[in-house]
Amino acid sequence: MQEPIRVTRSFLPPLEDYQKRVAAIWERGHLTNHGPNILELEGNLRTFLKQPNLWSVTNGTIALQVVFKALDLKGEVITTPFSYVATVSSLVWEGLTPVFVDINATDFCIDADKIEAAITENTSAILATHVYGYPCDVKKIESIAQKHNLKVIYDAAHAFGVEIDGKSILDYGDASTLSFHATKVFHSGEGGAIVTKNTDIAHKVSYLRNFGHNGEEEFWGIGVNAKVSELHAAMGNCVLPHFGWIVDQRKRVCDRYDNHFNGVKGIYRFTLPSNVTHNYSYYPIILNSETELLKVREALHAQNIFPRRYFYPSLNRLPYLHQVSMPVADSVSTRVLSLPLFTDLPNEDVDRISSIIIKALS
């Protein structure tokens, strides 16, 4: 039996690069609390992403929670049923009420045409996810938010480096959150960031993530410990220079899958808009039915290949929420399968995975 092929595998930079940084950390004895690696990483990310107001945090989930506090959200937040569970669980954790709006059937992002019908006097914000790194309808969402005086937060955990018409996806909304989890295209092992164009929000984020501190002995307000360690920041500094190569290799894999699946009936794939610079964060295929999905998954598992059902179940079906029908999300979540995608996935394995899927559907 061949070695297992998982849905992803983290990119690891040259070991000697990381060891040099770790050795310097050992010499300084400075492990956290805004050490030189984290200051360097934040500076590098601000330049790379063209976002002057960027603050690192420990993960993408706490990034959402800090943003909700920074924006002083109350009551209801309109959101998507098709995302990773953290998008919605973070709302519930902070005492906010998620109100679901179904997704559209083309890119699986929240259907902007359905948002206004869900707005009530208790709505304070819209929380949308750039699903698989495909941009939401940011212009329509912005128009709706301005009309109804709502805040807009984008869960951009999948969208590091994504651009629309040469403009960063992070330029939109009141704030965006990023995840630097080990499975992401850019990672620091664990980590995340908050981005905003609003300097007042940026100031609140800066102290909310650090116990509320204003210097050593004063406090701006309440806060939590969401700081990044030097060890994680060192990893991020080692990974970031390779980002272009990482995306190129992931594109290689996606293009090869595309070549195999072109013209194959029963497999729906996304078409990338010409004005979007993508990061190839996932390779999802959508099958005709859950029965076919399970058949394909079983065939892959038999060959020690392990795709994942990103994202299942639809979040409107979570047991701790009042369950509502979201016809598109309910359907898509039962039929979408993310295939193995990582930088060093060999072409012959892409060919083999594709062949197994096509044979299972024939």
JOBEL-V280679 format. One record per residue. N is the residue number from 1. RES is the residue in one small letter. PHI is phi in whole degrees, 0 to 359 (NA if undefined). OMEGA is omega in radians with two decimals (none if undefined). D_CENTER is the distance of its C-alpha to the mean C-alpha in whole Angstrom. Layout:
n->{N & N}
res->{RES & RES}
phi->{PHI & PHI}
omega->{OMEGA & OMEGA}
d_center->{D_CENTER & D_CENTER}
//
This chain:
n->{1 & 2 & 3 & 4 & 5 & 6 & 7 & 8 & 9 & 10 & 11 & 12 & 13 & 14 & 15 & 16 & 17 & 18 & 19 & 20 & 21 & 22 & 23 & 24 & 25 & 26 & 27 & 28 & 29 & 30 & 31 & 32 & 33 & 34 & 35 & 36 & 37 & 38 & 39 & 40 & 41 & 42 & 43 & 44 & 45 & 46 & 47 & 48 & 49 & 50 & 51 & 52 & 53 & 54 & 55 & 56 & 57 & 58 & 59 & 60 & 61 & 62 & 63 & 64 & 65 & 66 & 67 & 68 & 69 & 70 & 71 & 72 & 73 & 74 & 75 & 76 & 77 & 78 & 79 & 80 & 81 & 82 & 83 & 84 & 85 & 86 & 87 & 88 & 89 & 90 & 91 & 92 & 93 & 94 & 95 & 96 & 97 & 98 & 99 & 100 & 101 & 102 & 103 & 104 & 105 & 106 & 107 & 108 & 109 & 110 & 111 & 112 & 113 & 114 & 115 & 116 & 117 & 118 & 119 & 120 & 121 & 122 & 123 & 124 & 125 & 126 & 127 & 128 & 129 & 130 & 131 & 132 & 133 & 134 & 135 & 136 & 137 & 138 & 139 & 140 & 141 & 142 & 143 & 144 & 145 & 146 & 147 & 148 & 149 & 150 & 151 & 152 & 153 & 154 & 155 & 156 & 157 & 158 & 159 & 160 & 161 & 162 & 163 & 164 & 165 & 166 & 167 & 168 & 169 & 170 & 171 & 172 & 173 & 174 & 175 & 176 & 177 & 178 & 179 & 180 & 181 & 182 & 183 & 184 & 185 & 186 & 187 & 188 & 189 & 190 & 191 & 192 & 193 & 194 & 195 & 196 & 197 & 198 & 199 & 200 & 201 & 202 & 203 & 204 & 205 & 206 & 207 & 208 & 209 & 210 & 211 & 212 & 213 & 214 & 215 & 216 & 217 & 218 & 219 & 220 & 221 & 222 & 223 & 224 & 225 & 226 & 227 & 228 & 229 & 230 & 231 & 232 & 233 & 234 & 235 & 236 & 237 & 238 & 239 & 240 & 241 & 242 & 243 & 244 & 245 & 246 & 247 & 248 & 249 & 250 & 251 & 252 & 253 & 254 & 255 & 256 & 257 & 258 & 259 & 260 & 261 & 262 & 263 & 264 & 265 & 266 & 267 & 268 & 269 & 270 & 271 & 272 & 273 & 274 & 275 & 276 & 277 & 278 & 279 & 280 & 281 & 282 & 283 & 284 & 285 & 286 & 287 & 288 & 289 & 290 & 291 & 292 & 293 & 294 & 295 & 296 & 297 & 298 & 299 & 300 & 301 & 302 & 303 & 304 & 305 & 306 & 307 & 308 & 309 & 310 & 311 & 312 & 313 & 314 & 315 & 316 & 317 & 318 & 319 & 320 & 321 & 322 & 323 & 324 & 325 & 326 & 327 & 328 & 329 & 330 & 331 & 332 & 333 & 334 & 335 & 336 & 337 & 338 & 339 & 340 & 341 & 342 & 343 & 344 & 345 & 346 & 347 & 348 & 349 & 350 & 351 & 352 & 353 & 354 & 355 & 356 & 357 & 358 & 359 & 360 & 361 & 362}
res->{m & q & e & p & i & r & v & t & r & s & f & l & p & p & l & e & d & y & q & k & r & v & a & a & i & w & e & r & g & h & l & t & n & h & g & p & n & i & l & e & l & e & g & n & l & r & t & f & l & k & q & p & n & l & w & s & v & t & n & g & t & i & a & l & q & v & v & f & k & a & l & d & l & k & g & e & v & i & t & t & p & f & s & y & v & a & t & v & s & s & l & v & w & e & g & l & t & p & v & f & v & d & i & n & a & t & d & f & c & i & d & a & d & k & i & e & a & a & i & t & e & n & t & s & a & i & l & a & t & h & v & y & g & y & p & c & d & v & k & k & i & e & s & i & a & q & k & h & n & l & k & v & i & y & d & a & a & h & a & f & g & v & e & i & d & g & k & s & i & l & d & y & g & d & a & s & t & l & s & f & h & a & t & k & v & f & h & s & g & e & g & g & a & i & v & t & k & n & t & d & i & a & h & k & v & s & y & l & r & n & f & g & h & n & g & e & e & e & f & w & g & i & g & v & n & a & k & v & s & e & l & h & a & a & m & g & n & c & v & l & p & h & f & g & w & i & v & d & q & r & k & r & v & c & d & r & y & d & n & h & f & n & g & v & k & g & i & y & r & f & t & l & p & s & n & v & t & h & n & y & s & y & y & p & i & i & l & n & s & e & t & e & l & l & k & v & r & e & a & l & h & a & q & n & i & f & p & r & r & y & f & y & p & s & l & n & r & l & p & y & l & h & q & v & s & m & p & v & a & d & s & v & s & t & r & v & l & s & l & p & l & f & t & d & l & p & n & e & d & v & d & r & i & s & s & i & i & i & k & a & l & s}
phi->{NA & 290 & 302 & 295 & 250 & 274 & 295 & 207 & 214 & 295 & 289 & 243 & 288 & 306 & 302 & 295 & 295 & 290 & 299 & 298 & 290 & 295 & 299 & 292 & 297 & 299 & 293 & 282 & 71 & 252 & 260 & 204 & 57 & 60 & 288 & 297 & 292 & 289 & 296 & 295 & 297 & 300 & 296 & 297 & 291 & 300 & 289 & 296 & 267 & 59 & 230 & 294 & 255 & 233 & 233 & 281 & 218 & 288 & 193 & 288 & 286 & 295 & 300 & 297 & 297 & 294 & 297 & 301 & 292 & 297 & 269 & 55 & 287 & 223 & 68 & 260 & 230 & 284 & 211 & 264 & 273 & 238 & 191 & 288 & 302 & 299 & 303 & 269 & 297 & 293 & 296 & 298 & 301 & 269 & 77 & 262 & 256 & 286 & 242 & 277 & 236 & 296 & 266 & 272 & 269 & 259 & 236 & 68 & 276 & 305 & 280 & 299 & 291 & 255 & 291 & 302 & 295 & 265 & 283 & 231 & 294 & 264 & 284 & 245 & 197 & 242 & 243 & 241 & 248 & 281 & 294 & 56 & 83 & 275 & 294 & 293 & 282 & 294 & 289 & 292 & 297 & 298 & 297 & 296 & 297 & 294 & 298 & 252 & 56 & 248 & 278 & 232 & 241 & 250 & 280 & 254 & 302 & 264 & 242 & 301 & 83 & 286 & 228 & 240 & 52 & 77 & 250 & 300 & 298 & 282 & 285 & 258 & 83 & 286 & 199 & 231 & 242 & 238 & 243 & 247 & 300 & 303 & 273 & 277 & 299 & 252 & 215 & 229 & 84 & 225 & 158 & 183 & 203 & 239 & 235 & 208 & 271 & 268 & 293 & 293 & 296 & 300 & 296 & 298 & 300 & 300 & 261 & 300 & 280 & 228 & 63 & 89 & 301 & 236 & 78 & 280 & 237 & 236 & 223 & 287 & 175 & 290 & 201 & 231 & 263 & 237 & 279 & 263 & 281 & 297 & 294 & 290 & 297 & 300 & 298 & 301 & 295 & 281 & 279 & 306 & 299 & 264 & 303 & 300 & 294 & 302 & 296 & 299 & 291 & 293 & 297 & 305 & 296 & 298 & 297 & 290 & 303 & 305 & 298 & 287 & 268 & 303 & 82 & 278 & 288 & 92 & 236 & 260 & 230 & 284 & 255 & 283 & 301 & 294 & 267 & 252 & 267 & 260 & 244 & 55 & 284 & 217 & 233 & 271 & 241 & 242 & 260 & 290 & 204 & 294 & 301 & 291 & 300 & 295 & 295 & 295 & 298 & 298 & 295 & 290 & 300 & 297 & 254 & 65 & 240 & 232 & 287 & 226 & 272 & 267 & 232 & 214 & 280 & 301 & 295 & 291 & 256 & 298 & 292 & 265 & 239 & 290 & 280 & 230 & 277 & 232 & 306 & 289 & 297 & 301 & 287 & 299 & 298 & 273 & 238 & 259 & 224 & 269 & 271 & 307 & 206 & 200 & 298 & 258 & 286 & 293 & 303 & 294 & 286 & 300 & 297 & 292 & 300 & 297 & 297 & 298 & 295 & 297 & 296 & 295 & 269 & 279}
omega->{3.12 & 3.09 & -3.13 & 3.04 & 3.14 & -3.12 & 3.09 & 3.03 & -3.04 & 2.97 & 3.08 & -3.14 & 3.08 & -3.04 & -3.10 & 3.10 & -3.14 & -3.14 & 3.11 & 3.14 & 3.12 & 3.11 & 3.12 & 3.08 & 3.13 & -3.11 & -3.13 & -3.05 & -3.11 & -2.98 & -3.07 & 3.12 & 2.99 & 3.09 & -3.05 & 3.12 & -3.12 & 3.09 & 3.09 & -3.11 & 3.13 & 3.10 & 3.13 & -3.13 & 3.10 & 3.11 & -3.06 & -3.09 & -3.14 & -3.10 & -3.07 & -3.13 & 3.14 & 3.12 & 3.12 & 3.04 & -2.99 & 3.10 & -3.09 & 3.13 & 3.11 & 3.06 & 3.10 & -3.09 & 3.11 & 3.12 & 3.12 & 3.10 & -3.10 & 3.14 & 3.11 & -3.10 & 3.09 & 2.95 & -3.00 & 3.06 & 3.12 & -3.07 & -3.07 & 3.02 & -3.06 & -3.12 & 3.01 & -3.00 & -3.09 & 3.13 & -3.10 & -3.11 & 3.11 & 3.06 & -3.11 & -3.14 & -3.12 & 3.06 & 3.10 & -3.09 & 3.08 & 3.05 & -3.02 & 2.96 & -3.05 & -3.14 & 3.02 & -2.98 & -3.11 & -3.13 & 3.06 & 2.98 & 3.14 & -3.12 & -3.06 & -3.14 & -3.10 & -3.03 & -3.03 & -3.12 & -3.11 & -3.09 & 3.06 & 3.11 & -3.14 & -3.11 & 3.11 & -3.06 & 2.98 & 3.08 & -3.08 & 3.13 & 2.97 & -2.96 & -3.09 & -3.12 & 3.08 & -3.02 & 2.96 & 3.05 & -2.96 & -3.11 & 3.12 & 3.11 & 3.11 & 3.14 & 3.13 & -3.11 & 3.13 & -3.14 & -3.04 & 3.10 & -3.13 & 3.00 & 3.10 & 3.05 & 3.06 & 2.95 & -3.08 & -3.11 & -3.11 & -2.81 & 3.11 & 3.10 & -3.13 & 3.12 & 3.00 & -3.12 & 3.12 & -3.11 & -3.11 & 3.05 & -3.12 & 3.11 & -3.02 & 3.11 & 3.07 & 3.10 & 3.02 & 3.10 & -3.14 & 3.03 & 3.05 & 3.08 & -3.05 & -3.12 & -3.06 & -3.11 & 2.91 & -3.09 & 2.99 & -3.06 & 2.90 & 3.11 & 3.12 & 3.14 & 3.06 & -3.13 & 3.07 & 3.05 & -3.04 & -3.07 & 3.10 & 3.08 & -3.14 & 3.11 & 3.12 & 3.12 & -3.06 & 3.12 & 3.09 & -3.10 & -3.04 & 3.06 & -3.08 & -3.02 & 2.87 & -2.98 & -3.04 & -2.93 & 3.12 & -3.09 & 3.03 & -3.10 & -3.13 & 3.10 & 3.10 & 3.06 & 3.14 & -3.09 & -3.13 & 3.10 & 3.09 & -3.12 & 3.09 & 3.13 & 3.09 & 3.09 & 3.13 & 3.12 & 3.10 & -3.09 & -2.99 & 3.14 & -3.11 & -2.99 & 3.14 & 3.12 & 3.12 & -3.14 & 3.13 & -3.13 & 3.10 & 3.07 & 3.08 & -3.13 & -3.12 & 3.12 & -3.13 & 3.01 & -3.13 & -3.12 & 3.12 & -2.99 & 3.11 & 3.10 & 3.12 & 3.14 & 3.08 & 3.09 & 3.08 & 3.09 & 3.13 & 2.97 & -3.08 & 3.09 & -3.05 & -3.10 & -3.09 & 2.95 & -2.97 & 3.14 & 3.08 & -3.07 & 3.14 & 2.94 & 3.13 & 2.91 & -3.12 & -3.07 & -3.04 & -3.08 & 3.06 & 3.10 & 3.13 & 3.10 & -3.11 & 3.10 & 3.12 & -3.13 & 3.13 & 3.14 & 3.11 & 3.12 & -3.14 & 3.12 & 3.08 & 3.13 & -2.94 & 2.99 & 3.11 & 3.10 & 3.05 & 0.19 & -3.10 & -0.01 & 3.00 & -2.97 & 3.08 & 3.11 & 3.12 & -3.02 & -3.11 & 3.10 & 2.98 & -3.00 & 3.14 & 3.12 & 3.02 & -2.92 & -3.10 & -3.14 & 3.12 & -3.13 & -3.08 & -3.06 & 3.13 & -3.01 & -3.05 & -3.11 & 3.10 & -3.08 & 3.10 & -3.11 & 3.04 & -2.93 & -3.05 & 3.03 & -3.07 & 3.12 & -3.11 & 3.07 & 3.04 & 3.13 & -3.10 & 3.11 & -3.13 & -3.13 & 3.13 & -3.12 & -3.10 & 3.13 & -3.13 & -3.11 & -3.07 & none}
d_center->{33 & 31 & 28 & 25 & 22 & 19 & 16 & 14 & 16 & 15 & 17 & 19 & 21 & 25 & 26 & 29 & 26 & 25 & 28 & 30 & 27 & 28 & 31 & 31 & 29 & 32 & 35 & 33 & 33 & 30 & 27 & 25 & 26 & 24 & 26 & 26 & 23 & 21 & 23 & 23 & 19 & 18 & 21 & 20 & 16 & 18 & 20 & 18 & 15 & 18 & 17 & 20 & 19 & 16 & 16 & 15 & 14 & 14 & 11 & 8 & 10 & 13 & 11 & 11 & 15 & 16 & 15 & 17 & 20 & 20 & 20 & 23 & 21 & 24 & 24 & 22 & 19 & 18 & 15 & 13 & 15 & 12 & 9 & 8 & 11 & 10 & 9 & 13 & 15 & 14 & 16 & 19 & 19 & 20 & 22 & 21 & 21 & 19 & 20 & 19 & 19 & 19 & 17 & 18 & 19 & 19 & 15 & 14 & 12 & 15 & 18 & 19 & 23 & 23 & 21 & 25 & 26 & 24 & 25 & 28 & 30 & 27 & 24 & 23 & 19 & 17 & 13 & 11 & 8 & 7 & 7 & 7 & 7 & 10 & 11 & 13 & 16 & 16 & 20 & 21 & 19 & 20 & 24 & 23 & 22 & 25 & 27 & 27 & 26 & 22 & 20 & 16 & 13 & 10 & 6 & 5 & 2 & 3 & 6 & 8 & 11 & 11 & 14 & 17 & 20 & 20 & 18 & 15 & 12 & 12 & 16 & 15 & 16 & 17 & 14 & 10 & 8 & 6 & 6 & 9 & 9 & 12 & 10 & 8 & 10 & 11 & 11 & 14 & 14 & 13 & 12 & 10 & 11 & 12 & 14 & 16 & 19 & 22 & 24 & 25 & 21 & 20 & 24 & 23 & 19 & 21 & 24 & 22 & 20 & 23 & 25 & 27 & 29 & 31 & 32 & 34 & 36 & 35 & 32 & 30 & 29 & 27 & 24 & 22 & 22 & 18 & 19 & 18 & 21 & 23 & 22 & 18 & 19 & 21 & 19 & 16 & 19 & 20 & 17 & 17 & 20 & 19 & 16 & 18 & 20 & 16 & 15 & 19 & 19 & 16 & 18 & 21 & 20 & 18 & 21 & 23 & 22 & 23 & 26 & 27 & 25 & 27 & 30 & 29 & 29 & 27 & 24 & 22 & 19 & 17 & 19 & 17 & 19 & 21 & 20 & 16 & 16 & 13 & 11 & 12 & 9 & 10 & 14 & 14 & 18 & 19 & 23 & 26 & 26 & 25 & 28 & 27 & 24 & 25 & 28 & 26 & 24 & 27 & 28 & 26 & 26 & 30 & 29 & 27 & 23 & 21 & 18 & 16 & 15 & 12 & 12 & 15 & 17 & 16 & 16 & 19 & 21 & 20 & 23 & 23 & 22 & 25 & 24 & 24 & 24 & 22 & 23 & 21 & 18 & 20 & 22 & 18 & 17 & 20 & 20 & 17 & 17 & 14 & 17 & 17 & 15 & 16 & 18 & 21 & 21 & 25 & 26 & 28 & 26 & 24 & 27 & 28 & 25 & 25 & 29 & 29 & 26 & 29 & 32 & 30 & 30 & 34}
//
